[in-house]
């Protein structure tokens, strides 16, 4: 942790707080009818898409089945309306308990050094990183300004000053969008206070799984956010991954390239390490790593020394809370 790692939050980091994952979203879309004003062609296409979705995962379905722009927007809105209320519920829990997030402890620990900024890179739409920063009385930056109608900033990394001192800031690079980003009828993208309800006539700015993320992320605000994320990943002195499955080549390319070129340390903690993550770690591309997942006896540790893993009985070090208790004195 002394290297102030870039923090990578995957869907597993959100699942711990009740944010539904892709399987639940897949089930929701299967139960979602076409819009009442859909054309006959779009209605037929939606039914065909759902038939295909019954046989594959959501990412595969949205990659293999090209929906019209209207129906893609339908997926975006259905996704937002299903997931965003869970994020709002987490915020309500935070109001009752400011110690809700172990991530707040991590931020405070990292800022106890000389560092005045931390980078978080995430494909998640939720605001858990922002909430964790707020709970620790730490500024956060997501590419937008401050206030109730937050527009995109013209500077890539504006600084906030407290007197003459630069404020500690968590830069949260949300490469697939955020629940609080919206586009108005004029095409202006803004960030609004989260309520768990979608403002009328505003379209959520999130990128759903599938082929669309490669097309839409060439537009703003995604282009600038991706550039910020790439810069953080390619200059990182270490990586700390929480609940990340290494299933997103669109986001992790710079990380993989950096690990291949230099012995950058990487730590992964997650409930279950995905086959993709295990394959990457065992491939030899990452020269210094430690990965922890839940096991029947406690947790299982994988590393360059123990590539096939070794059990650590009676410990739940795959959990961020328990891991921080061990490493932060």
Helices and strands as residue ranges (DSSP letters): E 6-9, H 11-15, H 22-30, H 40-53, H 58-64, H 69-96, H 102-111, E 117-122, H 128-135, E 139-141, E 149-151, E 161-162, E 165-166, E 169-174, E 177-183, E 189-192, E 203-206, H 212-216, H 222-235, E 238-242, H 249-261, E 265-269, H 275-282, E 289-294, E 298-303, E 310-313, H 320-327
